[in-house]
Amino acid sequence: MATEVLQTMTGEEMVALSKKHTLFEWSAQSKVDPIPVAKAKGIYFWTPEGKRFIDFNSQLMCVNIGHGDERVIRAIQQQVEVLAYANPFMATEPRARLGAKLAAIAPGDIDCFFFTNGGSEANENAIKIARLATGRNKILARYRSYHGATHGSMMLTGDPRRWAAEPGMPGVVHVLDPYHGLERGWETAQQSLAMLEEIIQLEGPHTIAAFILESVSGTNGVLVPPDGYMQGVRELCTKHGILMICDEVMAGFGRTGEWFAINHWNVVPDMISMAKGLTSAYVQLGAVGMRRALADHFKDKVFYGGLTYNSHPMGCAAALATIQVYEEDRLLENTRKMGAVMKELLQNLQSRHPTVGAVRSIGLFGIVELVRNRSTREPMAPFNGSSEEMAALGRFFREQGLYTLLRWNTFFTNPPLCITEKELREGFAIIDRGLEATDKAVVG
Ligand SMILES: Cc1ncc(COP(=O)(O)O)c(C=O)c1O
């Protein structure tokens, strides 16, 4: 029945009506040109007219297990039939089982979770917990970061999406990353940590509640930190009584080949925020996990936080089924294997296309940075901007049925973790052809 209702509209009607009555994100509405989507399976999705797209961004880096998995669909159906909702003061079986399961897979002694509707709310609650537990106010965050669009998370966000919401929540201090863009490149872990320690000193360590950082920064460039950086951040935080919060909303749940990206550096943060891959977006759910000592703070003190949909049974049931799929299908292992193939394919692009200035990847989390000038490394589009060449590349991908995110001078390669080598090569063949046109714009 539901399918019939969905299939009564043409793609054109879906777009026109959606544009008329709903707002699209981060865009001037006259400029949006959405793809109408009717159905999805595995790594593909289709328009109502049957045009197929290979989903090279797992939608918004979230459908990690792939589309239309029957096991998760059945778990959601079964849950809704038994108990669609119970308020968050109650205990339910999916809530109990998911808390215990996450405690088993989270790093170190992180074994207590507060469930939210998504990543922004997970980060809102992380900073709330940090402030309550430390009695301090300031939060350090990085410039090349995205932490969400709700009021506080928007202020944690370092990238230009923050600008329009300022002035917002006070008390956030932004610090630089080890990465300084295509033209300036990377600092060493030691240089970046020295800068961080200087800022901690200048701000007053006793005023800083937490440092929030993406373990691998996502939309700001799949920035894999140099070895030693995360360990150094952990040491500095411990030394100054500052809580370390890893935002794993995008990097978590297998994307990098580990349950959580921070595992690559054997570091245990004080809190970890998650969403997206937690349910593979079949139903919305986020969470903030905390170490035992932090959870114990709220044994006798009130946790001043709440949400009507906290621990929603549908979200928890979907997360449990999703985690089971990661395990049954050995998706972490597949990500490591396919990640090695993808690394080669990315390097191959770089060796053959003058427009490819940098490639980075970890697991199935990948990005390509395009340059206009090989010698100066001028990006193909300016910071926070676009260019005709990037727009043309986007149009080519769309015509050829490859969906991915293009941002400034970059585009992403973040397919679902169930992808096969053949499918991966299918996507890269389209990218390869697309870059031939972009190459023509390169000088130097
Ligand atoms: C690293 C990171 N943190 C937080 C968020 C916000 O999550 P949500 O959009 O579910 O609120 C995102 C979303 O893209 C993200 O990538």
The ligand as a MOL file (V3000), in Angstrom:
LIG
                    3D

  0  0  0     0  0            999 V3000
M  V30 BEGIN CTAB
M  V30 COUNTS 16 16 0 0 0
M  V30 BEGIN ATOM
M  V30 1 C 30.8740 14.7370 12.6690 0
M  V30 2 C 29.4260 15.1110 12.7610 0
M  V30 3 N 28.9220 15.5020 13.9370 0
M  V30 4 C 27.6240 15.8420 14.0620 0
M  V30 5 C 26.7600 15.8160 13.0060 0
M  V30 6 C 25.3410 16.2070 13.1840 0
M  V30 7 O 24.5210 15.0920 13.1460 0
M  V30 8 P 22.9650 15.2220 12.8100 0
M  V30 9 O 22.8460 15.8230 11.4630 0
M  V30 10 O 22.4710 13.8070 12.9110 0
M  V30 11 O 22.3480 16.0830 13.8790 0
M  V30 12 C 27.2450 15.4100 11.7540 0
M  V30 13 C 26.3590 15.3790 10.5850 0
M  V30 14 O 26.7690 15.3050 9.4590 0
M  V30 15 C 28.6170 15.0490 11.6270 0
M  V30 16 O 29.1320 14.6760 10.4490 0
M  V30 END ATOM
M  V30 BEGIN BOND
M  V30 1 1 1 2
M  V30 2 1 2 3
M  V30 3 2 2 15
M  V30 4 2 3 4
M  V30 5 1 4 5
M  V30 6 1 5 6
M  V30 7 2 5 12
M  V30 8 1 6 7
M  V30 9 1 7 8
M  V30 10 2 8 9
M  V30 11 1 8 10
M  V30 12 1 8 11
M  V30 13 1 12 13
M  V30 14 1 12 15
M  V30 15 2 13 14
M  V30 16 1 15 16
M  V30 END BOND
M  V30 END CTAB
M  END
